[in-house]
């Protein structure tokens, strides 16, 4: 199957703090992709420009490492039949985008919780789930359950704690996806809700996909994430340089001089080097998925295709299992 080749590809490690939003981009030139060193995502402007790519005849592919979709059970509660249609219909001033201050304020209309919990509150998560009318398992999408040695994620609407996915979800939807879909001079589509990747790239300025850098590690043959490694460690990041550069050489990807230097250096001594590292790993992971040819794989599940969404490049046999840890 022929490989789809978007004119530009960009991947963002989308931190809640603007300073921690790193984006790595590449454009197709001749017979290869020219990849550039990560930059901080611009705070204003059209999304394609914030992501470091312009309009191209082939369309741009934009990857983001936050959830794009809804758990099936939650979708049923809010009458969501297709996520992208439901999301486009949300009022920007809707309380949906406001984090509930108390568990009594939480509901399917206002699911993000909490702002803070100043005192010990045993059972608070269970009370929050009850307020939404959902069980713990029903607050996860199929792609979020663990598989192999991958642990199950945090609930996508929970906003407290360093591993809280809700903060990233709310921020990404509010500062990236919603503004993009409101742009009047550019067209954006969300794979796979709006159609197949080939059709969407042909008909839109840019196509948005959900990514998960940890999935990219496996696609690229990296050791990151295995025992003894840490993406906050420069030594661990530097140790991946030979594998990253070899992957580039084998897949017609040419890092520019600055990117090659940053890869070889492990993206600097700071723990914050994990952000540009994941931006680049995610970018290369998107390219690795495209290199398989044809439409990226999806489970044969209407709920995944229409409501829950899927991580770009994750295999259908990694759908996960309910109750996985």
C-alpha positions as CSV (number, residue, x, y, z in Angstrom):
1,X,0.0,0.0,0.0
2,X,1.2,3.5,-0.9
3,X,2.4,5.7,2.0
4,X,0.3,8.8,2.6
5,X,2.6,11.9,2.5
6,X,1.1,15.0,4.1
7,X,2.8,18.2,2.9
8,X,3.7,18.9,6.6
9,X,3.6,17.0,9.8
10,X,3.8,18.4,13.3
11,X,3.6,17.0,16.8
12,X,3.1,18.9,20.0
13,X,3.8,17.8,23.6
14,X,1.0,20.0,24.9
15,X,1.8,21.0,28.4
16,X,-0.7,22.9,30.5
17,X,1.9,25.6,30.9
18,X,2.5,27.5,27.6
19,X,6.3,27.3,28.3
20,X,6.1,23.5,28.3
21,X,4.4,23.2,25.0
22,X,7.0,21.9,22.5
23,X,6.3,21.2,18.9
24,X,8.4,19.4,16.3
25,X,7.6,19.8,12.6
26,X,8.7,18.5,9.3
27,X,7.8,19.1,5.6
28,X,8.0,16.9,2.6
29,X,10.7,17.9,0.1
30,X,11.5,15.8,-2.9
31,X,11.7,12.2,-1.6
32,X,12.1,12.8,2.1
33,X,10.8,14.7,5.1
34,X,13.0,17.5,6.5
35,X,12.6,17.6,10.2
36,X,13.3,20.6,12.4
37,X,14.3,21.1,16.0
38,X,11.5,21.5,18.5
39,X,10.2,25.0,19.3
40,X,7.8,26.4,21.9
41,X,4.2,26.4,20.5
42,X,3.2,30.0,19.7
43,X,0.5,31.3,22.0
44,X,-1.6,33.1,19.3
45,X,-2.5,32.8,15.6
46,X,-4.0,30.0,13.4
47,X,-3.2,26.6,14.7
48,X,-1.2,25.5,11.7
49,X,1.1,28.5,12.2
50,X,1.3,27.9,16.0
51,X,2.4,24.4,15.1
52,X,5.2,25.6,12.8
53,X,3.6,24.6,9.5
54,X,2.0,26.6,6.8
55,X,-0.7,25.8,4.2
56,X,0.4,23.1,1.7
57,X,-1.2,21.5,-1.3
58,X,-1.1,18.1,0.4
59,X,-2.5,19.3,3.7
60,X,-0.9,19.2,7.2
61,X,-1.1,16.4,9.8
62,X,-1.1,17.7,13.4
63,X,-0.7,15.5,16.4
64,X,-1.5,16.3,20.0
65,X,-0.8,14.2,23.1
66,X,-4.1,14.8,24.9
67,X,-7.4,12.8,24.6
68,X,-9.6,13.6,21.6
69,X,-12.9,11.8,22.1
70,X,-15.3,10.7,24.9
71,X,-15.8,7.5,26.8
72,X,-18.7,5.6,25.2
73,X,-20.8,5.6,28.3
74,X,-20.3,9.3,28.9
75,X,-21.1,10.0,25.2
76,X,-24.4,8.2,25.6
77,X,-25.2,10.5,28.6
78,X,-24.6,13.7,26.5
79,X,-26.3,12.4,23.3
80,X,-23.0,12.3,21.4
81,X,-23.3,10.2,18.2
82,X,-20.1,11.5,16.5
83,X,-17.6,13.3,18.7
84,X,-16.4,15.9,16.2
85,X,-20.0,17.0,15.5
86,X,-20.8,17.1,19.2
87,X,-17.7,19.1,20.0
88,X,-18.4,21.6,17.2
89,X,-21.8,22.1,18.7
90,X,-20.6,23.0,22.2
91,X,-21.2,26.6,23.2
92,X,-17.8,28.2,24.0
93,X,-19.3,29.7,27.1
94,X,-20.7,26.3,28.2
95,X,-20.1,25.2,31.8
96,X,-18.7,22.1,30.3
97,X,-15.3,23.9,30.1
98,X,-15.5,25.1,33.7
99,X,-13.9,22.9,36.4
100,X,-16.4,22.0,39.1
101,X,-15.4,23.5,42.5
102,X,-17.3,21.0,44.6
103,X,-18.5,17.5,43.9
104,X,-22.1,18.8,44.2
105,X,-21.3,21.0,41.2
106,X,-20.1,18.1,39.0
107,X,-22.4,16.6,36.4
108,X,-22.2,15.3,32.9
109,X,-22.8,18.9,31.8
110,X,-19.8,19.9,34.0
111,X,-17.6,16.8,34.3
112,X,-14.1,18.3,35.0
113,X,-13.3,18.1,38.7
114,X,-11.7,19.2,41.1
115,X,-10.2,22.7,41.3
116,X,-8.6,21.7,44.6
117,X,-9.2,19.5,47.6
118,X,-7.9,21.4,50.6
119,X,-8.5,18.7,53.1
120,X,-8.4,14.9,53.1
121,X,-11.6,13.7,51.5
122,X,-11.9,9.9,51.5
123,X,-14.1,8.6,48.8
124,X,-14.2,11.9,46.9
125,X,-13.5,10.2,43.5
126,X,-16.3,7.7,44.0
127,X,-18.7,10.6,44.9
128,X,-17.6,12.4,41.7
129,X,-18.2,9.3,39.6
130,X,-21.7,9.0,41.2
131,X,-22.4,12.6,40.4
132,X,-21.7,11.8,36.7
133,X,-23.7,8.6,37.0
134,X,-20.8,6.5,35.7
135,X,-18.6,3.7,37.1
136,X,-14.8,3.9,37.1
137,X,-14.6,1.7,34.1
138,X,-17.1,3.8,32.2
139,X,-14.9,6.9,32.5
140,X,-12.2,5.3,30.3
141,X,-12.0,4.9,26.5
142,X,-10.9,1.6,25.1
143,X,-7.5,3.0,24.1
144,X,-6.8,4.2,27.6
145,X,-6.9,0.8,29.3
146,X,-3.5,-0.8,29.9
147,X,-2.0,-3.4,27.7
148,X,1.2,-5.4,28.1
149,X,3.3,-3.4,30.6
150,X,1.4,-0.2,29.9
151,X,-0.7,1.1,32.8
152,X,-4.2,2.4,32.5
153,X,-4.4,6.2,32.4
154,X,-6.1,8.5,34.8
155,X,-9.8,9.4,34.2
156,X,-9.9,12.0,31.4
157,X,-12.1,14.4,33.4
158,X,-10.1,14.3,36.7
159,X,-8.0,17.5,37.0
160,X,-6.0,17.2,40.3
161,X,-2.5,15.7,40.7
162,X,0.6,15.5,38.5
163,X,-0.8,12.6,36.4
164,X,-4.2,14.1,36.0
165,X,-5.3,13.7,32.4
166,X,-8.2,16.1,32.9
167,X,-5.9,19.2,33.0
168,X,-4.4,18.3,29.7
169,X,-7.8,17.4,28.1
170,X,-9.4,20.6,29.2
171,X,-6.4,22.8,28.2
172,X,-6.0,21.1,24.8
173,X,-9.6,21.3,23.9
174,X,-9.9,24.9,25.0
175,X,-6.6,26.3,23.6
176,X,-6.0,24.2,20.6
177,X,-8.9,22.3,19.2
178,X,-11.8,24.7,19.8
179,X,-10.0,27.8,18.5
180,X,-8.9,25.8,15.4
181,X,-12.4,24.6,14.6
182,X,-13.6,28.3,14.9
183,X,-11.1,29.6,12.3
184,X,-12.9,31.1,9.3
185,X,-10.2,31.0,6.7
186,X,-8.9,27.4,7.3
187,X,-10.6,24.1,7.4
188,X,-9.7,21.5,10.1
189,X,-10.9,17.9,10.4
190,X,-10.4,15.4,13.2
191,X,-9.4,11.8,12.2
192,X,-11.1,9.4,12.3
193,X,-14.4,11.0,13.3
194,X,-14.7,13.0,10.1
195,X,-13.5,10.4,7.7
196,X,-10.5,8.5,6.4
197,X,-7.1,10.1,6.6
198,X,-6.5,10.2,2.8
199,X,-9.9,11.9,2.2
200,X,-9.4,14.4,5.1
201,X,-5.9,15.4,4.0
202,X,-7.2,16.0,0.4
203,X,-10.1,18.2,1.6
204,X,-8.7,20.2,4.5
205,X,-5.9,22.5,5.4
206,X,-5.0,20.3,8.3
207,X,-6.1,17.1,10.0
208,X,-5.9,16.7,13.8
209,X,-5.0,13.4,15.4
210,X,-4.5,12.1,19.0
211,X,-1.1,10.7,19.8
212,X,0.6,9.1,22.8
213,X,4.4,9.4,22.7
214,X,4.9,6.3,24.8
215,X,3.2,4.3,22.0
216,X,5.7,6.0,19.6
217,X,8.7,4.6,21.6
218,X,7.7,1.1,20.5
219,X,7.1,2.0,16.9
220,X,10.6,3.6,16.8
221,X,12.4,0.7,18.7
222,X,13.3,2.9,21.6
223,X,14.1,1.6,25.1
224,X,12.5,4.6,26.8
225,X,9.9,3.5,29.3
226,X,11.6,0.2,30.1
227,X,13.2,-0.4,33.6
228,X,16.2,1.9,34.3
229,X,15.2,4.6,31.8
230,X,13.6,8.0,32.5
231,X,12.6,10.6,29.9
232,X,13.5,13.3,32.5
233,X,17.1,12.0,32.4
234,X,19.4,13.5,29.8
235,X,21.5,10.3,29.9
236,X,18.4,8.2,29.0
237,X,17.4,10.6,26.3
238,X,21.0,10.7,24.9
239,X,21.1,6.9,24.9
240,X,18.2,6.9,22.4
241,X,20.2,9.1,19.8
242,X,21.6,6.2,17.8
243,X,18.2,4.5,17.5
244,X,16.5,7.7,16.6
245,X,19.0,8.7,13.9
246,X,19.1,5.1,12.5
247,X,15.4,5.2,12.2
248,X,15.6,8.5,10.3
249,X,18.1,7.1,7.9
250,X,16.0,4.0,7.2
251,X,12.8,6.0,6.7
252,X,13.9,8.9,4.5
253,X,13.7,11.5,7.2
254,X,16.5,14.1,7.4
255,X,16.9,16.0,10.7
256,X,18.3,19.5,10.2
257,X,21.6,20.3,11.8
258,X,20.1,21.7,15.0
259,X,17.7,18.8,15.5
260,X,20.6,16.3,15.0
261,X,22.6,18.1,17.6
262,X,19.8,18.2,20.1
263,X,19.1,14.4,19.6
264,X,22.8,13.6,20.1
265,X,22.9,15.8,23.2
266,X,19.7,14.3,24.7
267,X,17.9,17.6,24.5
268,X,19.9,19.3,27.2
269,X,20.6,18.7,30.9
270,X,17.3,20.0,32.3
271,X,14.5,17.6,33.3
272,X,12.4,19.8,31.0
273,X,14.2,18.2,28.0
274,X,11.5,15.5,28.2
275,X,9.1,17.9,26.4
276,X,11.1,18.4,23.2
277,X,12.1,14.7,23.4
278,X,8.4,13.7,23.4
279,X,7.6,16.2,20.7
280,X,10.2,14.6,18.4
281,X,9.3,11.0,19.4
282,X,5.7,11.8,18.6
283,X,6.6,13.3,15.3
284,X,8.7,10.3,14.2
285,X,6.0,8.0,15.6
286,X,3.4,9.7,13.3
287,X,5.8,9.2,10.4
288,X,6.3,5.5,11.3
289,X,2.5,5.0,11.3
290,X,2.3,6.6,7.9
291,X,5.1,4.4,6.6
292,X,3.0,1.3,7.1
293,X,0.9,2.4,4.2
294,X,-2.8,2.9,3.7
295,X,-5.3,3.9,6.4
296,X,-3.9,3.8,10.0
297,X,-5.3,0.8,11.8
298,X,-8.5,1.0,14.0
299,X,-10.4,-1.5,16.0
300,X,-13.6,-2.8,14.3
301,X,-15.8,-0.9,16.8
302,X,-18.3,1.8,15.9
303,X,-18.0,3.4,19.3
304,X,-14.2,3.8,18.8
305,X,-14.6,5.2,15.4
306,X,-17.5,7.6,16.2
307,X,-17.3,8.5,19.9
308,X,-14.1,7.4,21.7
309,X,-11.4,8.0,19.2
310,X,-8.1,6.2,18.9
311,X,-4.4,7.0,19.4
312,X,-2.8,7.4,16.0
313,X,-0.5,4.4,15.4
314,X,-1.8,2.2,18.2
315,X,-2.5,-1.3,16.9
316,X,-6.1,-2.6,17.1
317,X,-4.9,-5.6,19.1
318,X,-3.8,-3.1,21.8
319,X,-7.4,-2.0,22.5
320,X,-6.8,-2.8,26.2
321,X,-9.1,-4.6,28.5
322,X,-11.5,-3.3,31.1
323,X,-10.0,-3.5,34.6
324,X,-6.4,-3.4,33.3
325,X,-4.0,-1.7,35.6
